Amino acid sequence: MTASAVLEAERVAFRIGDRTILADVSLRLGAGEVVAVLGPNGAGKSTLVRLLLGLERPHAGAVRLRGTPLSDLSERERLDLVGLLQGSPMFAGSVADNVAYGLRLRGVAPAERARRVEAALDRMGVAGLGGRDVRSLSGGETQRVAIARATVLDPDVLLLDEPAAGLDVASRRRLLADLEAAVRRGGGATLLVTHDPQEAFALADRVCVLEGGAVSQEGAPADIVAEPASAFIAELTGAELVVDGVLVARRERLVEVEMGGGVRWLAVPAAHSAADWTPGRRVHVAYRPEDVALTQSGGGAPSTPRNRAQATVSSMAPLGGLVRVRLEGPVPLVALITREGATELDLAPGRQVSALLKAVAARAYMAPAERPS
Amino acid sequence: MLEALGRGLAYLLSGSADVLEIVLLSLRVSGTAVALGVLLGLPVGVAVGLGRFRGRRIAIAAIHTGFALPPVVVGLFIYIVLSRSGPLGGLGLLFTPTAMIIAQAVLAAPYVAGITLAAVQSVPESVRLQARALGASRMRALATHLREARLGIGAAVVAGFGAVISEVGAVMLVGGNVQGETRVMTTAIVLETRRGDIAAAVALGIVLLSIAFAVNIALTRLQQGPASVARSSRPGA
């Protein structure tokens, strides 16, 4: 197993003063593999990136590139290891100067350099920006140029620290698609560090969850979604799977929530805020995508209390043996169903379906702003 | 005042050979001194600005104290060192332009170091780390960092030049204001004023200011030029 690892962190620890940033982190990146490190802000992600790049030395443990500790690498060997740091600072000058920076360090001839710079910019959808001063770029353009500056080097190992942070949802989705193409094209190993589960699950073959300075779970995206190892991971993986509504009434052990477009759902009120569920309150309804069942549009009435919403398939993404289906409609939903299920239903973007969610699988939380303190 | 100005201009036009000599010596002494000050102050500023070592705060305070060094005290110190009975008396440098250059270099170095220090600190550390992450060696990454700080470093040179071209105390003490040998603009102004030739003093003052202005324009061009050209390449937004 170790033999195939290109980059490996073994029981790495790092402190700043008395504060432990990383307690005990082990991580392995195989050749050509795309691994995501997923964790909240303050989990030690950026510190980990710096350790993996050899920019900081761990207080315990070791980081090795093809078996050699980073501190023993020659400047030449170090060139195989490339990182995009958080915030992706640009160097004064033109876009082309920036993207050519690493190529120049590697002694690439000017003609070849110009060709590769242009190709890298083109792959990131910013062809033609080469002559621009970096200060004139928008935030999204800067991030794309920063990714081009790293991917142009086709390194054996590429580390990306929050490459899509701070972008709006649409820009981020487009950026991630380009990023994935750029990363997969090179064939090198990639480590993506992010706080965003969507990003991690969309790009990575394998996800490591970093929590409180240690890896709390590691596995294929589908496995982590299906069986989160801790409440924190459940929340993290389910973070996007929240829909907003307004409380209509309490019904026995459930609450009735107006979800928009006249659709009313039943949900289990979360225990911590059960005290004053009064009609009119804004609530979040959380669910797990694998709990959403899809049927032919207008299917028979269910026997147990189930929430139903008519929806249109907007996109589908394969995820291991599963398919992640994004639905548009009065209640925007994401469903995680088996491939067989998707085939049976003949799912495709644009298709009308009924989405069903058991009332006991929907949990209602009061919107934070109104939660009594 | 206007009359003095008029007579000053006449003085400039008449005695142009003498004046030219004084001006050229001023530029040579102060220019060389600043170059030495940069050689000395730039590495110190960078090291103190970016380094992490014991006594760093004290070093910063010492550099900033250097801003307040009275030229005449520096002159006195160099005078003692270079005087016949001093440790370097044997070199016979006292009352030569070399002595003036040494004194002014000592005055310029803290300015260069102090402003360089602030300039390199204003560039985020992430620039250097990103350079390293793209494969730059430590030295190359440092060079990239300094390039980002070039405006501030340019300001350091400008400030150093301004400080020495305008000082009189040090050059007077170690140079002696010998006509045709060590007389520079500031010492000449003092002399003409004492003699009662206010017109000549004012004329030299104007020349001094004009030259300082011209040199600063040149330095500013050097410092800001390429950047402002590149900025204009932004297509209509």
Contacts between the chains, C-beta under 8 A, distances in Angstrom:
chain1	res1	chain2	res2	distance
A	50	B	129	7.0
A	53	B	132	7.3
A	53	B	133	5.2
A	55	B	129	5.3
A	55	B	132	5.7
A	55	B	133	6.8
A	75	B	137	5.2
A	78	B	135	6.5
A	79	B	135	4.5
A	82	B	133	6.6
A	82	B	134	6.2
A	82	B	135	6.6
A	83	B	130	7.9
A	83	B	133	3.5
A	83	B	134	7.7
A	84	B	130	7.9
A	84	B	133	7.1
A	85	B	126	5.8
A	85	B	129	5.8
A	85	B	130	4.9
A	85	B	133	5.7
A	86	B	126	7.8
A	87	B	126	5.9
A	88	B	130	7.2
A	89	B	124	6.3
A	89	B	126	4.9
A	89	B	127	4.9
A	89	B	130	5.2
A	91	B	127	6.9
A	91	B	131	7.4
A	91	B	144	6.0
A	91	B	147	7.2
A	91	B	148	6.7
A	92	B	147	6.6
A	92	B	148	5.8
A	92	B	150	7.8
A	92	B	227	7.0
A	93	B	230	7.1
A	94	B	230	6.5
A	94	B	233	8.0
A	101	B	131	7.5
A	101	B	134	5.7
A	101	B	136	7.9
A	101	B	144	8.0
A	102	B	134	4.1
A	102	B	135	5.3
A	105	B	134	6.8
A	105	B	135	4.8
A	105	B	136	5.8
A	105	B	140	6.7
A	106	B	135	6.7
A	131	B	233	6.0
A	132	B	233	6.5
A	132	B	234	6.5
A	132	B	235	7.9
A	133	B	227	8.0
A	133	B	230	4.4
A	133	B	231	5.3
A	133	B	233	6.2
A	133	B	234	6.6
A	135	B	231	6.8
A	136	B	231	7.0
A	136	B	233	7.9
A	136	B	234	4.1
A	136	B	237	7.6
A	149	B	134	6.9
A	150	B	134	7.0
A	153	B	134	7.3
A	153	B	135	7.3
A	159	B	133	7.6
